[in-house]
Amino acid sequence: MTKLLEVEGLSKNFGGLQVSSDIFMTLNAGDRCALIGPNGAGKTTFVTSSPG
């Protein structure tokens, strides 16, 4: 399978608030994926995070 997106160990903090912790995900060609959750769950943070 061809990997289109691979995330390994993503964590995100805003100051002292940890909003995402140790996320792993692989999206292959032909896969379908939905990110669901309540407001403030970190969906936008997940898709806009960059390394560093």
N, CA, C, O and CB atoms as a CASP TS submission, in Angstrom:
PFRMAT TS
TARGET T0000
AUTHOR 0000-0000-0000
METHOD Language model
MODEL 1
PARENT N/A
ATOM      1  N   MET     1       0.836  -1.192   0.000  1.00  0.00           N
ATOM      2  CA  MET     1       0.000   0.000   0.000  1.00  0.00           C
ATOM      3  C   MET     1       0.876   1.248   0.000  1.00  0.00           C
ATOM      4  O   MET     1       1.957   1.256   0.587  1.00  0.00           O
ATOM      5  CB  MET     1      -0.948   0.002   1.216  1.00  0.00           C
ATOM      6  N   THR     2       0.413   2.276  -0.646  1.00  0.00           N
ATOM      7  CA  THR     2       1.124   3.541  -0.688  1.00  0.00           C
ATOM      8  C   THR     2       0.662   4.419   0.472  1.00  0.00           C
ATOM      9  O   THR     2      -0.525   4.723   0.589  1.00  0.00           O
ATOM     10  CB  THR     2       0.902   4.256  -2.043  1.00  0.00           C
ATOM     11  N   LYS     3       1.593   4.822   1.324  1.00  0.00           N
ATOM     12  CA  LYS     3       1.265   5.688   2.448  1.00  0.00           C
ATOM     13  C   LYS     3       1.122   7.123   1.959  1.00  0.00           C
ATOM     14  O   LYS     3       2.015   7.658   1.303  1.00  0.00           O
ATOM     15  CB  LYS     3       2.342   5.592   3.552  1.00  0.00           C
ATOM     16  N   LEU     4      -0.001   7.735   2.283  1.00  0.00           N
ATOM     17  CA  LEU     4      -0.210   9.145   1.947  1.00  0.00           C
ATOM     18  C   LEU     4       0.114  10.049   3.123  1.00  0.00           C
ATOM     19  O   LEU     4       0.569  11.180   2.949  1.00  0.00           O
ATOM     20  CB  LEU     4      -1.647   9.377   1.498  1.00  0.00           C
ATOM     21  N   LEU     5      -0.128   9.531   4.327  1.00  0.00           N
ATOM     22  CA  LEU     5       0.114  10.302   5.546  1.00  0.00           C
ATOM     23  C   LEU     5       0.508   9.332   6.646  1.00  0.00           C
ATOM     24  O   LEU     5      -0.131   8.296   6.832  1.00  0.00           O
ATOM     25  CB  LEU     5      -1.143  11.139   5.958  1.00  0.00           C
ATOM     26  N   GLU     6       1.563   9.674   7.374  1.00  0.00           N
ATOM     27  CA  GLU     6       1.963   8.867   8.518  1.00  0.00           C
ATOM     28  C   GLU     6       2.326   9.793   9.662  1.00  0.00           C
ATOM     29  O   GLU     6       3.141  10.703   9.509  1.00  0.00           O
ATOM     30  CB  GLU     6       3.150   7.933   8.164  1.00  0.00           C
ATOM     31  N   VAL     7       1.715   9.553  10.802  1.00  0.00           N
ATOM     32  CA  VAL     7       1.962  10.337  12.007  1.00  0.00           C
ATOM     33  C   VAL     7       2.484   9.372  13.062  1.00  0.00           C
ATOM     34  O   VAL     7       1.899   8.312  13.287  1.00  0.00           O
ATOM     35  CB  VAL     7       0.660  11.091  12.498  1.00  0.00           C
ATOM     36  N   GLU     8       3.579   9.739  13.704  1.00  0.00           N
ATOM     37  CA  GLU     8       4.166   8.882  14.727  1.00  0.00           C
ATOM     38  C   GLU     8       4.482   9.703  15.970  1.00  0.00           C
ATOM     39  O   GLU     8       5.340  10.584  15.933  1.00  0.00           O
ATOM     40  CB  GLU     8       5.438   8.189  14.197  1.00  0.00           C
ATOM     41  N   GLY     9       3.796   9.418  17.066  1.00  0.00           N
ATOM     42  CA  GLY     9       4.107  10.026  18.358  1.00  0.00           C
ATOM     43  C   GLY     9       3.821  11.508  18.460  1.00  0.00           C
ATOM     44  O   GLY     9       4.531  12.216  19.175  1.00  0.00           O
ATOM     45  N   LEU    10       2.802  12.006  17.768  1.00  0.00           N
ATOM     46  CA  LEU    10       2.471  13.429  17.812  1.00  0.00           C
ATOM     47  C   LEU    10       1.925  13.813  19.175  1.00  0.00           C
ATOM     48  O   LEU    10       0.996  13.183  19.682  1.00  0.00           O
ATOM     49  CB  LEU    10       1.458  13.780  16.720  1.00  0.00           C
ATOM     50  N   SER    11       2.499  14.837  19.758  1.00  0.00           N
ATOM     51  CA  SER    11       2.000  15.429  20.997  1.00  0.00           C
ATOM     52  C   SER    11       2.004  16.934  20.817  1.00  0.00           C
ATOM     53  O   SER    11       2.853  17.470  20.105  1.00  0.00           O
ATOM     54  CB  SER    11       2.864  15.002  22.238  1.00  0.00           C
ATOM     55  N   LYS    12       1.068  17.623  21.451  1.00  0.00           N
ATOM     56  CA  LYS    12       0.985  19.080  21.309  1.00  0.00           C
ATOM     57  C   LYS    12       0.603  19.690  22.646  1.00  0.00           C
ATOM     58  O   LYS    12      -0.322  19.232  23.315  1.00  0.00           O
ATOM     59  CB  LYS    12      -0.041  19.482  20.211  1.00  0.00           C
ATOM     60  N   ASN    13       1.338  20.738  23.024  1.00  0.00           N
ATOM     61  CA  ASN    13       1.073  21.484  24.251  1.00  0.00           C
ATOM     62  C   ASN    13       0.873  22.950  23.920  1.00  0.00           C
ATOM     63  O   ASN    13       1.522  23.488  23.023  1.00  0.00           O
ATOM     64  CB  ASN    13       2.223  21.308  25.268  1.00  0.00           C
ATOM     65  N   PHE    14      -0.018  23.588  24.639  1.00  0.00           N
ATOM     66  CA  PHE    14      -0.164  25.040  24.613  1.00  0.00           C
ATOM     67  C   PHE    14       0.128  25.500  26.021  1.00  0.00           C
ATOM     68  O   PHE    14      -0.728  25.418  26.902  1.00  0.00           O
ATOM     69  CB  PHE    14      -1.604  25.501  24.123  1.00  0.00           C
ATOM     70  N   GLY    15       1.347  25.988  26.234  1.00  0.00           N
ATOM     71  CA  GLY    15       1.752  26.323  27.599  1.00  0.00           C
ATOM     72  C   GLY    15       1.768  25.050  28.430  1.00  0.00           C
ATOM     73  O   GLY    15       2.413  24.072  28.054  1.00  0.00           O
ATOM     74  N   GLY    16       1.066  25.053  29.554  1.00  0.00           N
ATOM     75  CA  GLY    16       1.007  23.881  30.422  1.00  0.00           C
ATOM     76  C   GLY    16      -0.125  22.929  30.099  1.00  0.00           C
ATOM     77  O   GLY    16      -0.295  21.926  30.793  1.00  0.00           O
ATOM     78  N   LEU    17      -0.910  23.212  29.061  1.00  0.00           N
ATOM     79  CA  LEU    17      -2.068  22.390  28.717  1.00  0.00           C
ATOM     80  C   LEU    17      -1.713  21.419  27.596  1.00  0.00           C
ATOM     81  O   LEU    17      -1.423  21.848  26.479  1.00  0.00           O
ATOM     82  CB  LEU    17      -3.259  23.275  28.302  1.00  0.00           C
ATOM     83  N   GLN    18      -1.731  20.126  27.877  1.00  0.00           N
ATOM     84  CA  GLN    18      -1.452  19.123  26.840  1.00  0.00           C
ATOM     85  C   GLN    18      -2.758  18.803  26.127  1.00  0.00           C
ATOM     86  O   GLN    18      -3.706  18.319  26.745  1.00  0.00           O
ATOM     87  CB  GLN    18      -0.810  17.822  27.452  1.00  0.00           C
ATOM     88  N   VAL    19      -2.806  19.079  24.807  1.00  0.00           N
ATOM     89  CA  VAL    19      -4.042  18.892  24.042  1.00  0.00           C
ATOM     90  C   VAL    19      -4.050  17.617  23.215  1.00  0.00           C
ATOM     91  O   VAL    19      -5.117  17.132  22.840  1.00  0.00           O
ATOM     92  CB  VAL    19      -4.263  20.069  23.137  1.00  0.00           C
ATOM     93  N   SER    20      -2.881  17.069  22.926  1.00  0.00           N
ATOM     94  CA  SER    20      -2.765  15.799  22.194  1.00  0.00           C
ATOM     95  C   SER    20      -1.573  15.064  22.756  1.00  0.00           C
ATOM     96  O   SER    20      -0.574  15.681  23.128  1.00  0.00           O
ATOM     97  CB  SER    20      -2.614  16.022  20.641  1.00  0.00           C
ATOM     98  N   SER    21      -1.671  13.733  22.820  1.00  0.00           N
ATOM     99  CA  SER    21      -0.585  12.967  23.406  1.00  0.00           C
ATOM    100  C   SER    21      -0.353  11.666  22.665  1.00  0.00           C
ATOM    101  O   SER    21      -1.236  10.809  22.607  1.00  0.00           O
ATOM    102  CB  SER    21      -0.868  12.687  24.859  1.00  0.00           C
ATOM    103  N   ASP    22       0.842  11.516  22.094  1.00  0.00           N
ATOM    104  CA  ASP    22       1.322  10.260  21.529  1.00  0.00           C
ATOM    105  C   ASP    22       0.369   9.665  20.482  1.00  0.00           C
ATOM    106  O   ASP    22      -0.047   8.512  20.604  1.00  0.00           O
ATOM    107  CB  ASP    22       1.540   9.262  22.639  1.00  0.00           C
ATOM    108  N   ILE    23       0.028  10.448  19.460  1.00  0.00           N
ATOM    109  CA  ILE    23      -0.884  10.005  18.401  1.00  0.00           C
ATOM    110  C   ILE    23      -0.101   9.286  17.304  1.00  0.00           C
ATOM    111  O   ILE    23       0.927   9.780  16.840  1.00  0.00           O
ATOM    112  CB  ILE    23      -1.666  11.209  17.807  1.00  0.00           C
ATOM    113  N   PHE    24      -0.588   8.126  16.899  1.00  0.00           N
ATOM    114  CA  PHE    24      -0.032   7.356  15.790  1.00  0.00           C
ATOM    115  C   PHE    24      -1.150   7.107  14.791  1.00  0.00           C
ATOM    116  O   PHE    24      -2.253   6.726  15.183  1.00  0.00           O
ATOM    117  CB  PHE    24       0.602   6.007  16.281  1.00  0.00           C
ATOM    118  N   MET    25      -0.879   7.319  13.490  1.00  0.00           N
ATOM    119  CA  MET    25      -1.898   7.104  12.468  1.00  0.00           C
ATOM    120  C   MET    25      -1.225   6.946  11.108  1.00  0.00           C
ATOM    121  O   MET    25      -0.262   7.648  10.801  1.00  0.00           O
ATOM    122  CB  MET    25      -2.917   8.277  12.444  1.00  0.00           C
ATOM    123  N   THR    26      -1.730   6.031  10.303  1.00  0.00           N
ATOM    124  CA  THR    26      -1.270   5.875   8.928  1.00  0.00           C
ATOM    125  C   THR    26      -2.484   5.921   8.019  1.00  0.00           C
ATOM    126  O   THR    26      -3.477   5.234   8.261  1.00  0.00           O
ATOM    127  CB  THR    26      -0.471   4.545   8.737  1.00  0.00           C
ATOM    128  N   LEU    27      -2.405   6.730   6.975  1.00  0.00           N
ATOM    129  CA  LEU    27      -3.466   6.829   5.981  1.00  0.00           C
ATOM    130  C   LEU    27      -2.877   6.372   4.653  1.00  0.00           C
ATOM    131  O   LEU    27      -1.967   7.006   4.119  1.00  0.00           O
ATOM    132  CB  LEU    27      -4.046   8.295   5.886  1.00  0.00           C
ATOM    133  N   ASN    28      -3.400   5.273   4.125  1.00  0.00           N
ATOM    134  CA  ASN    28      -2.920   4.703   2.868  1.00  0.00           C
ATOM    135  C   ASN    28      -3.802   5.138   1.706  1.00  0.00           C
ATOM    136  O   ASN    28      -4.933   5.579   1.912  1.00  0.00           O
ATOM    137  CB  ASN    28      -2.875   3.174   2.955  1.00  0.00           C
ATOM    138  N   ALA    29      -3.294   5.015   0.497  1.00  0.00           N
ATOM    139  CA  ALA    29      -4.077   5.324  -0.701  1.00  0.00           C
ATOM    140  C   ALA    29      -5.363   4.500  -0.674  1.00  0.00           C
ATOM    141  O   ALA    29      -5.321   3.293  -0.436  1.00  0.00           O
ATOM    142  CB  ALA    29      -3.255   5.034  -2.004  1.00  0.00           C
ATOM    143  N   GLY    30      -6.479   5.131  -0.911  1.00  0.00           N
ATOM    144  CA  GLY    30      -7.774   4.468  -0.929  1.00  0.00           C
ATOM    145  C   GLY    30      -8.479   4.427   0.420  1.00  0.00           C
ATOM    146  O   GLY    30      -9.661   4.090   0.484  1.00  0.00           O
ATOM    147  N   ASP    31      -7.771   4.768   1.507  1.00  0.00           N
ATOM    148  CA  ASP    31      -8.395   4.794   2.832  1.00  0.00           C
ATOM    149  C   ASP    31      -9.312   5.999   2.967  1.00  0.00           C
ATOM    150  O   ASP    31      -9.142   7.014   2.292  1.00  0.00           O
ATOM    151  CB  ASP    31      -7.327   4.816   3.937  1.00  0.00           C
ATOM    152  N   ARG    32     -10.271   5.862   3.841  1.00  0.00           N
ATOM    153  CA  ARG    32     -11.122   6.993   4.223  1.00  0.00           C
ATOM    154  C   ARG    32     -11.026   7.150   5.721  1.00  0.00           C
ATOM    155  O   ARG    32     -10.984   6.163   6.455  1.00  0.00           O
ATOM    156  CB  ARG    32     -12.610   6.786   3.770  1.00  0.00           C
ATOM    157  N   CYS    33     -10.991   8.380   6.174  1.00  0.00           N
ATOM    158  CA  CYS    33     -10.805   8.650   7.593  1.00  0.00           C
ATOM    159  C   CYS    33     -11.624   9.875   7.969  1.00  0.00           C
ATOM    160  O   CYS    33     -11.720  10.827   7.194  1.00  0.00           O
ATOM    161  CB  CYS    33      -9.304   8.860   7.933  1.00  0.00           C
ATOM    162  N   ALA    34     -12.210   9.850   9.153  1.00  0.00           N
ATOM    163  CA  ALA    34     -12.933  11.008   9.671  1.00  0.00           C
ATOM    164  C   ALA    34     -12.417  11.309  11.068  1.00  0.00           C
ATOM    165  O   ALA    34     -12.240  10.400  11.880  1.00  0.00           O
ATOM    166  CB  ALA    34     -14.473  10.760   9.684  1.00  0.00           C
ATOM    167  N   LEU    35     -12.179  12.573  11.344  1.00  0.00           N
ATOM    168  CA  LEU    35     -11.821  12.996  12.694  1.00  0.00           C
ATOM    169  C   LEU    35     -13.071  13.574  13.331  1.00  0.00           C
ATOM    170  O   LEU    35     -13.613  14.574  12.860  1.00  0.00           O
ATOM    171  CB  LEU    35     -10.644  14.041  12.687  1.00  0.00           C
ATOM    172  N   ILE    36     -13.522  12.945  14.394  1.00  0.00           N
ATOM    173  CA  ILE    36     -14.720  13.420  15.064  1.00  0.00           C
ATOM    174  C   ILE    36     -14.420  13.669  16.533  1.00  0.00           C
ATOM    175  O   ILE    36     -13.518  13.055  17.103  1.00  0.00           O
ATOM    176  CB  ILE    36     -15.872  12.412  14.907  1.00  0.00           C
ATOM    177  N   GLY    37     -15.157  14.547  17.126  1.00  0.00           N
ATOM    178  CA  GLY    37     -14.999  14.843  18.545  1.00  0.00           C
ATOM    179  C   GLY    37     -15.648  16.169  18.866  1.00  0.00           C
ATOM    180  O   GLY    37     -15.979  16.943  17.967  1.00  0.00           O
ATOM    181  N   PRO    38     -15.828  16.431  20.142  1.00  0.00           N
ATOM    182  CA  PRO    38     -16.471  17.680  20.557  1.00  0.00           C
ATOM    183  C   PRO    38     -15.558  18.888  20.331  1.00  0.00           C
ATOM    184  O   PRO    38     -14.366  18.736  20.063  1.00  0.00           O
ATOM    185  CB  PRO    38     -16.874  17.601  22.031  1.00  0.00           C
ATOM    186  N   ASN    39     -16.127  20.072  20.442  1.00  0.00           N
ATOM    187  CA  ASN    39     -15.326  21.290  20.361  1.00  0.00           C
ATOM    188  C   ASN    39     -14.214  21.211  21.398  1.00  0.00           C
ATOM    189  O   ASN    39     -14.443  20.826  22.545  1.00  0.00           O
ATOM    190  CB  ASN    39     -16.206  22.561  20.581  1.00  0.00           C
ATOM    191  N   GLY    40     -13.010  21.579  20.981  1.00  0.00           N
ATOM    192  CA  GLY    40     -11.873  21.579  21.888  1.00  0.00           C
ATOM    193  C   GLY    40     -11.168  20.243  22.013  1.00  0.00           C
ATOM    194  O   GLY    40     -10.275  20.098  22.848  1.00  0.00           O
ATOM    195  N   ALA    41     -11.549  19.257  21.200  1.00  0.00           N
ATOM    196  CA  ALA    41     -10.949  17.928  21.298  1.00  0.00           C
ATOM    197  C   ALA    41      -9.567  17.854  20.635  1.00  0.00           C
ATOM    198  O   ALA    41      -8.829  16.899  20.877  1.00  0.00           O
ATOM    199  CB  ALA    41     -11.873  16.901  20.669  1.00  0.00           C
ATOM    200  N   GLY    42      -9.205  18.832  19.810  1.00  0.00           N
ATOM    201  CA  GLY    42      -7.879  18.851  19.180  1.00  0.00           C
ATOM    202  C   GLY    42      -7.870  18.442  17.721  1.00  0.00           C
ATOM    203  O   GLY    42      -6.806  18.143  17.180  1.00  0.00           O
ATOM    204  N   LYS    43      -9.024  18.421  17.066  1.00  0.00           N
ATOM    205  CA  LYS    43      -9.090  18.000  15.654  1.00  0.00           C
ATOM    206  C   LYS    43      -8.293  18.956  14.771  1.00  0.00           C
ATOM    207  O   LYS    43      -7.471  18.500  13.976  1.00  0.00           O
ATOM    208  CB  LYS    43     -10.561  17.934  15.172  1.00  0.00           C
ATOM    209  N   THR    44      -8.504  20.226  14.881  1.00  0.00           N
ATOM    210  CA  THR    44      -7.790  21.206  14.057  1.00  0.00           C
ATOM    211  C   THR    44      -6.313  21.209  14.402  1.00  0.00           C
ATOM    212  O   THR    44      -5.474  21.308  13.507  1.00  0.00           O
ATOM    213  CB  THR    44      -8.383  22.613  14.243  1.00  0.00           C
ATOM    214  N   THR    45      -5.980  21.105  15.666  1.00  0.00           N
ATOM    215  CA  THR    45      -4.578  21.042  16.084  1.00  0.00           C
ATOM    216  C   THR    45      -3.893  19.854  15.442  1.00  0.00           C
ATOM    217  O   THR    45      -2.750  19.969  14.999  1.00  0.00           O
ATOM    218  CB  THR    45      -4.466  20.957  17.614  1.00  0.00           C
ATOM    219  N   PHE    46      -4.566  18.708  15.381  1.00  0.00           N
ATOM    220  CA  PHE    46      -3.989  17.518  14.774  1.00  0.00           C
ATOM    221  C   PHE    46      -3.652  17.738  13.306  1.00  0.00           C
ATOM    222  O   PHE    46      -2.555  17.379  12.878  1.00  0.00           O
ATOM    223  CB  PHE    46      -4.941  16.348  14.916  1.00  0.00           C
ATOM    224  N   VAL    47      -4.547  18.310  12.529  1.00  0.00           N
ATOM    225  CA  VAL    47      -4.309  18.429  11.087  1.00  0.00           C
ATOM    226  C   VAL    47      -3.440  19.624  10.720  1.00  0.00           C
ATOM    227  O   VAL    47      -2.984  19.714   9.580  1.00  0.00           O
ATOM    228  CB  VAL    47      -5.623  18.530  10.361  1.00  0.00           C
ATOM    229  N   THR    48      -3.198  20.540  11.647  1.00  0.00           N
ATOM    230  CA  THR    48      -2.374  21.710  11.337  1.00  0.00           C
ATOM    231  C   THR    48      -1.040  21.694  12.066  1.00  0.00           C
ATOM    232  O   THR    48      -0.261  22.636  11.923  1.00  0.00           O
ATOM    233  CB  THR    48      -3.120  22.973  11.683  1.00  0.00           C
ATOM    234  N   SER    49      -0.752  20.656  12.842  1.00  0.00           N
ATOM    235  CA  SER    49       0.529  20.575  13.552  1.00  0.00           C
ATOM    236  C   SER    49       1.654  20.319  12.575  1.00  0.00           C
ATOM    237  O   SER    49       1.483  19.610  11.583  1.00  0.00           O
ATOM    238  CB  SER    49       0.497  19.472  14.621  1.00  0.00           C
ATOM    239  N   SER    50       2.795  20.895  12.858  1.00  0.00           N
ATOM    240  CA  SER    50       3.979  20.641  12.027  1.00  0.00           C
ATOM    241  C   SER    50       5.112  20.186  12.929  1.00  0.00           C
ATOM    242  O   SER    50       5.104  20.470  14.127  1.00  0.00           O
ATOM    243  CB  SER    50       4.392  21.915  11.213  1.00  0.00           C
ATOM    244  N   PRO    51       6.083  19.485  12.368  1.00  0.00           N
ATOM    245  CA  PRO    51       7.206  19.018  13.190  1.00  0.00           C
ATOM    246  C   PRO    51       7.942  20.173  13.839  1.00  0.00           C
ATOM    247  O   PRO    51       8.047  21.258  13.266  1.00  0.00           O
ATOM    248  CB  PRO    51       8.176  18.199  12.350  1.00  0.00           C
ATOM    249  N   GLY    52       8.443  19.935  15.021  1.00  0.00           N
ATOM    250  CA  GLY    52       9.252  20.944  15.671  1.00  0.00           C
ATOM    251  C   GLY    52       8.790  21.355  17.008  1.00  0.00           C
ATOM    252  O   GLY    52       9.412  22.207  17.641  1.00  0.00           O
TER
END
